[in-house]
């Protein structure tokens, strides 16, 4: 996080009917929506605290849902909505009013239970204990009456208020000596970060009734792995001690930020491994757009290094997290950061698309908006003064509360998503958020697939979705097609015609006929070594069909020479139009030249079954495509993963988990969360 200054917020809200801009053009009758399984993920027994990597003992068996104030307000004091004097309006009251807005809009009941106050709520006294700061945004116990109030010194009553609404109490801290807002303590108070005070803080959190800790990594003096491990252990100790003392105490869900600040590389992939036994969710990339720093820019499309040094737009947050979907499983969630649905300046179609995409990811669904405006009475008050905003907010609440879309996010299989096609690149190499179509698939526990078709262009797109191209194979019968936004059901024998508005998405649940099989297929992309750039696709060079035609990495085009099928026998089959039975194959024997300075093997295509021992690959959570029975991995030559046209070879795998190489990690289609 970065402390920001107030800027004028861009206004892009348009009056758009909620469910008209993405339509499935096949008939069917509506069905009653199945209720979502909105597990809050914090009610496990204390004995299960350290079992985050074990689905049977997972603290968060499904992605957590809730609210956080950061992206909308950061540490900036806010005004009451009723016109009363702002100087008397406290940070604590603002958070309570947001919780009430969620409750009155039905969103806590829908599953958004974890209400988390972010930075600037605290100070640390001279004895080393945390308390609520008395001024909004100030790390102090000295009340300054010229500023707005902060929090009560003890947060017990605040936590009780949240629990009384049926919500959970989430709180922020950092693993270092000071939080990311860099608010300076007043003497003799101490820096407000947790480093060196972990057990004190864990004890305070448990005593106040905290259910979730969001743990940043600003101000670290020791290795972040050491600090996060210490807090994880100390939270467990505090919970155990409270239960042993006779106070029934749930575990504190632990949201770790450690991987977020690391670009792809050995350190990032190592962090993605060591966080798993410590917490239940972890941030995986830069902060999403925030209203205070980025209010004059586009919350949907914000490229790193272009509009901001450390803020993604909603699309870029999705795009970055999609590449890491292999790490998602029950109790282990990639945090793509916050939902900007509400009053952050996205259009209704963009809000619907963010909800579609984040649900497909299996991401935690954490709202960051002014949820006070979700109060039905507030929306009604806008009917005459600002009817467009009233309609927009009504749509926002409906999007957030859609039980069928939530159910995709909360699916018990716990799989992430992968891209079948799309992922286009701008001329500067950044992800194209305003052109092209992305098709994204998420496997579901009942054998069906959730499919998101996103229109990133500026005009309505007419698109035909080929169900066989997703990997289904049926000898007869019809597919059941459920439109999750329109809440309608139809049947199809193989294709679905879609009309999708600009920046909107269709979200479908595809259930195959009895006896159908599914083999995952789509794009295979290499990890980007510059996270401001788009990933490149594994590409059959110039669509050649000869034996040993090379493969390279190239801008993702959506063309069939970038379509691959992950067969059950371990072969990776090319699905290029006009070809059949060609598989990813290293040259057998020695190579025709040196690779990375050593004798190696270039990789190309050959007839499936023609090269025993050279066409069976394993794909697991570390992202390696490893030639079975060897220590060799599919490798982008010379380590450069953002240069289109770079050839692909076979090379010694970097040792997991601490020496995994970016040019050997791939995002590939799957049917279930990849194993370790």
N, C-alpha and C positions, 0 to 999 in steps of 0.2 A: 504494500500500500504506500501511497505517497500523499502527504498532506497537501491539500490544494487550496486555491483561492476562489472566491465566488466570481462566476462569470455569468453572463446572460445566457439562459438556456434556449437552445434552438427549439422552435415549435414546428412539428411536422404532423400533428394529429389531423387526420381527415375523417370525415363522416363516411364510414364504409360499413355496409350491412355485414354482420358478423360472419355468416356462413354462406355467402353467395359467391365469393371470389375464387374458391376452389371447388369444382364440382366433378363428380364421377358421372359420365354420360352413359351409364347402363342402368336399367330399371331395377327396382326391388322394393320390398316393403320394409318399413322401419321395425326394428326390434328394440326391446327395452335394454338399456345399457347395463352391463354388468358392473357392480360396485367395485371401485378401486380398492386394492389392499394397501392402504396408506399407513404402514407400520412406522411409528416414530423412531424405532430403532434404539431406544435407550432403556428398555425395561428388562434386560437380562439380569440373571443373578450375578453376584459378585464373583463367584467362582469362574465365570466365563470371561472375565475381563480381558485376559491376555490371549483369547482364542480368536482373534479377529480373522486369522487366515483359515479358520475351520468353520465352514458353513453351519455345522451342527451347533456351534456355540457362538455364533456371530452376534455381536451387540447390535449391529445394523444389518439385518438380513436382507433388507431392501433399501434403496437410496433414501437418506433422510430428506425431509421436506420442512421448509420453514421460511423465516424472514431474517434479513440483516439490513441495518440502516446504512451501510457504508457507501455503496455505489450511488445512492440517492442524496445523502446528506453529509457524509464524512463526519468531521468534527464541527461543522458549521452550525451555530445556533439557528433554530427554526422558529417561526412565528405560529401562534395558535390560529386555528382556522375560524374561530368564532369572533375575531376582531378584538378580543381582550388585550390588555397591555402585554407586549412581547417581553418586556423586562422581567416579568414575573413567571414566565413560562420556562419550566425546567427541562433538562435533558431526560430525566426520569419520567416526567409527565408525557413528553413526546413519545418515548418508547411505549408507555402504557396506552397512549391513544392509538398508536399504530397497532398494538395487539388487539385493542378493542375493535378497530376497523376491520382487521382480519376476521375476528370472531363474528361481528355483526354481518359481514358479507358471506359467512358460511365457509370461509377458507380454512379456519382451524379444524372444523369438522371434516373438511375435505382432505386433511392430512398435513397442512402447513403448520406444524405444531412448534417447531424449534425457533423461538423468537430470540435472536442473538443481538446483543448490544456490542458494537464494534469498539474501536479505539476511543480514547479520551474520556472514559467513564471513571478513571481511577487516579489515586495517588498512593504512594507508599510512605508510611510514617517512619519516624526515626528508629522505631523498634523493629522495622522490617516487615510490617503487615500492610496488606492492601485494604483500602477503604474507598468509598465513593467520593470522587472529587466534588467539592462544594460549588465550583463554577463550571459551566458548560465549556468543555474543551480545555480546562486547565488542570494540571496535575498538582493540585494544592488543597490544603485544608483551611486556607485563609479565604473567607467569604468576601468577595468584591461585589458590592451592591450595584456597581455600574455595569455589571455583566449579568447574564442570565444564570440561574441556578443550575447545578449539576444533579448529583444523586444524593440520597441518604448516605450517611457514613457507613452504615451496615445495610446490606442489600437483601436482608431477609424478607422485609415487607414487600419489596419489589418482586422478588421471586414468588411470594405467596399470591400476589395479584395475578401473575401470569398463570400459575397453577390453577387458580380459581376460574380462569377462562378455559381451562382444558389445554393450555399451552405448556410447553417446556421452556426452561430457563437456559438460554445460551449466553455465553460471555466470552470476551476476547482478552488475550494476553499475548506476549511475545516471549520467545525462548531466550532473548538477549537481555542486555541491561536496560534498554529503553525501547519503547514502542515506536512504531513507524511514524507517528505524528510528531515525534521528537519534542513533545511538550516538556519544558524544563521544570524540574521540581523546585519548590521553594524551600530554602534551608529552614530547619534541619532535616527536612524530609529527604528520602532516598530515591534514586532512579526507579521508575515504575515497572521495568521489565522483571521477568521471573528468574533470570539467571542468578543462582546462589540462594534463591528463596523458594524453590520449587515446593518443598513440603509445606512451608507456611501457606503458600497460595493454594495448594491442593486442599489443605485443611479448611481454609476459608471458603473455597468454592463449595465443598461438600456441606459445610455448616449452613451456607446460605441457600442450599437446595439447587445448586447448578446442575443441569442435565447435560450440557454440551460445552466443551471448551474449544474455541477456535484459536489455534496457536500459531502465531506469526513467527518470523525468523529475523527480525530486525535487531541490530545491536549485539550480535553474538560475539562473545569473546572466546568461547570454547567451540569445538566442532559441533555442528548442529545435530549430528546423530547422537552425540553424547548428551546434549541438552534435551532433545526430544525423548530419548530413552529414560532419562531421569524423571521427567515430568510424567511419562506414562506409568512408570513404576510408583511414583509418589501419589498419583491419582488412585491407583489400585490400593495402595496402603491406606489412604484416607477413607476410601469406601469401606474397606475391610474393618478398619478400626471403628467406624461409625456403626456398622452392623453388629460388631462384637459388643459394642456398648449398648445395644438394644434399640438403636434407631434404624428402622428399615430404610435403606438407602440404595437407590439404583446406581448402576455404573455411570460414570461421566463419559459420554461419547467424545472421542478425541479426534479433532479435525486438524491435520498437520499441514503446514504451508511449505515444508522443506523443499519438495521438488519444484515449486513454482518458479523460483528465480533462476533455475538452471536450464540453459538451452540443451538440446539433445547432445548427448555425449556420454562417456563412461560414468561421470559423476551423476548425471541425471538418472541413468538407468540403474545405477547402484542404489540411489535414493529411492527409486520406485520399488526396489526390492526390500530395503531395510525398514521402510515405513509400515509394511504390511502387518508385522506382529505387534506394532506399537499403537496403531490407531485404526479407525474405520473408514476414513475418507481423507483425501489429500488433494490440495491444489496442484494442478499440473502445468500451469502457464501463467503469463502475466495477468494483471488485474483486467477485468472487463471495464469498459467505458464507465466513467462516473460523472455525475451531473456537475460536480463542483470544479473539476479540472477540465472536463471535456464538453461542457454544456453547449458550446458553439459549434460542435462537430457532429458527425453522423453516428448515432449509437449502433446502427446496424452494420455499417461498413467503416471500420477504422483499422488501418494497417499499421502494424508496429514499425516504427522508424519513419513513417510518413506523416500521419497526423499526431502521433504520440510516441514517446520513448518507452512507455511501459503500460500501455492500455490497448486492449483489443476491442474491436467491435463485436457485436453479438455473433455475427457470422464467423469471424476469425477465432473467437473462443471455441465455437463448435469445431471448426476445421482443425485446430491444434489438438483438441481433446480426442477427436476421432482417430488420429494417428496412434493414440495410446490405448485404444479400446481393449487390447489384449490383457490389460492389467485389471480389468473390471470383473468382479465375481461377487457372490453373496458375502457381505461383510467387508468388502474391499471396493471402494468407490472412487473413481476419478472425479474430482470437483472441478467442473468447468467454469466456476464462479457463478455470478448471480443472474437471475431473470430480471430483465429490464421492463417487464410488463406492467403498465400503469401510466405514470406521468413523466417518463424519461424521454419522450420525443419520438419513439418509434411509431410507425403506423400500425393499424390493427392487423393487416396482413403480416407485417414483420413480427409483431408480437406472437401471432399464431405460429409463424415459422420457427421462432426461437423455442416455443413450447414443444413443437413437433420434434425438432432436432435434439433438444436436451433430453426429452423423454426417450427418444431412440438411443441415445448414448447410455441410458441408465444413469444419468447424472443426478446428484442431489438437486432438488428443485427448491431454490432459495430465492424468494422474492426480495428485490431491493427497489422500493418505490415509496411514495408517500401514501402508505396504506390507510391513513386517516381518511383519504378521499374515496376509499371503497365503502365507507359508511353509506347505507341506502339513503339516509336523510340528507347527506351532503350531495350525493348525486342528484337527488330530487331538487335540491336548492339551485342546481345549475340549469334546470329545465328551461328557464326563461332567460337567464343571464348568459349562459354559454352552452347552448344545446349540443354543439358538436363535441365539446369535452364530456358532457353528460353521457352521450352515446358511446364515446370512446371508452370511458371508464366502465360503463356497463359491459361492453365487449371484453375489456380486460379481465373483469371478474369472471365472466363466462369462460374465457379461455383458460384461466388458472384453475377453475373449478371443474373442468370437463373430466368426468370420471373415467371415460374410456381411454383418453389420452394418458391420464395419470396411471391407469392400470398397465399401460405399456412400460412406463418408467419403473413401476413397482413389480414387474414380472419376476416370479420366483426363480427363473433360470439364472438371472443376474448377469446376462450377457450384455456386452456393449454392442456397437454397430459397426458396419463397414460400408464403404462406398462401392456400389456396383459400377457407376459411371459418373463422370463430372469432374470436379476439382480443377476447373480451368484456371489458367494463369494469366495475369496481366502482363503487359510488355516489360514492366520492371521486375517481374518474377514474384510479385505478391499475389496472394489468393484473390481470385476474381469473385467478388461478392455482388457484382452488379451486372453480370452477364452469364449466360449458360444455364443448364439444368443439372442438378445433382440428384442422383437416385441412391438412397441409403436404406440398408436392410438391417433389421434387428431380429435375431432368432428368439422365439418365445417358448415357454415351458410346455405348452400343449402341442408343439410341433408346427404351429402356424408361424408366419413371419409378419412383422410390422414393416411397412414400406413407407418411406417419406420421399415424395417427389417435390423438389424445391425449384421454383422458377425464380432465378436471380435477375432476369431481364427486366426491362422497363415497360414491356407490353405483355398482354395476355398470351400465354403459350398453350398450344394445343399439342398434347403429347400422348402417344400410345405406349402404354406399359405392357411389355411382353413378359408374361409370367414365366414362360419357359426360360427366358434369358436371366431370370433371377436364380435359377437352379432347380426348379420344380420339374419333375418328369412324371406324367400321368398317362396311362394307356387309354383312359376313357373317363367319363364323368365330368363334372363341372366344379370349378373352384368357387368357394364362397368368398365374396368380397365385401368386407365391412368398411364403410367410410366412417372413420372415427370422429370427424368433425361434423359431418351432416347427420350422423346417427342413422344411417340407412344401410340396408343390406341388398346385395344383388348377386347374381351368378355370372360366371364367365367360363368359356371353354379355352381361353388362352391369352386374351388381351383385354386391357381396360383402357378406354379412351378418357382422357382427362383434359379439362380446361382450367388453367391455373392463372390467376391474376399476378401482376407484378409483385415480386418479393413475397408471394404467398406460397403455400404448400398444400398438397394433398397428403393425407395420412391414412393409410389403408391397413387393414389386417387381412391377410390372405391365408385362407384355410384350404389345403388341397383336398381332392377327393380321396376316398378310402383307397389304400394301396399305392398311393403316389410316393415317390422318393424325393429326396432333396439332396443335392450336392452343391456346396457353396461355390459361387463363382462371382467374378467381378474384377476390379482392379487390384493390383499389388503395387504398393508404393513404398519407396525407400524413405527412411527418416531424414528429414531436412537437417542440415547442420547450420542453417541460419533460419531461426524460427519466424523471421519476417517474410520468408519466402514460402511458396507453395511446394508441396511434395511432388516429386517426379514419379512417373509410372514405369513399371517394368514393361518393356516395349520390344516387340519383334521387329528388328531393324528393317525398315523400308518394306515391311510386310512380305519379306522373302519367304519362299517355301522350300528351298533346297536344304538338304541335310547339312547341319552345322551352321545354318544361317544364324548370325550372332544376335544376341539380345543386348539391349542397352537400356538406359533410363532416359526418359524424354518427357516433355510437357504432357500432362494428361489431356487427351483429345476426345475421349469417349469413343474412339474408333475400335474396331474389333481386334486389331493387332495388339491391343492392350487388355484384352479380356482373357482371364485364366480361370481354370476350374481346379479346385483342390480335391482330387479323387481319393476315395477311401483306401486305395492301395499305396498312397503316398506320392503318386505321380502328380505333376502340375501340368495340366493340359491346356494348350493354346486353343482358343475358340474363334480364331480369325475366320471371317467369312470366306468361303471358297476352299477351306482346308478341312482336314479331318485327321484325327489320330496323330497329332504332333505334340510332343512333350518337351518340357524344359530339360536340357541334357548337357552336362559338361562333356568336353571332348575326352574320350577315353585315352589312357596312356599319358604320354608327355605332351606338353603344349608346343605350339609352333613358335613360341617366343617367351620372353620373360614377363612376369606379372608382378608388379610391386617390387621389382628388383630381384625376384627369385623365379625359379621355374614353377609355373602354375598351370592352370587350365582355364581357357576361355569357356564361356557358357553360351549355348545356342539352342536350337531346336532339332529334334530328330524324331523319327517314327516311334510312337509309344511302343514299348516292349522290345525295341531294337538294341538297347544298350543295358542289359541286366547289370545291376549294381550302380548304375549311374542315373537312374530316373526315380529313385525313391527318396523323398524328402520328409523331414519332420519339421513341424512348426509349433513353437511353444511360446510361453509367456514372455521370454526375453526377446522375442521378435526375430530370432535367427531362423532362416531356412537352411537347415543342416542336411547335407547328404548323408543318408542313413548309413550307420556303421563306420562313419569316419569322424574326424574332428574338423571337417572342412565346411565352410558356409558360403552361401551365395553372397557375393561381395561386389560392391561398386569400385571399379578400378581406381587406384590411387587415392581413395578416401574422399573424393569430391562428390557430394550428393545433390548439388544444386546446379550442375552444369549439364544442360540437355545434350544428349548424344554420347555421354560417357559409357564405355562398354562395361559389361558385367563379367566377372570371372568367379572362379572357385578358389578360396583361400582359407588358411588356418583361421578357425573361429577365435575371436577374443574370449578370454576366460570369463565366464559368468560367476558371480554377479558384478564384479568390480572392474572388469576390463572389456565390457561389451562395446563394440564399435558401432558408431552411427552408420557407417557405410555397409554394415552387415545386419541392420535391423530393418524389418519390413512390416508393413501393415497389410495383412492378407485376409481374405474371407474365411469364415469359420462357422461351425454349427453350434458350438457351445464355447464357454470361456476356455481359452487354451490353458493346458496344464503347465506346471512349472517345468 
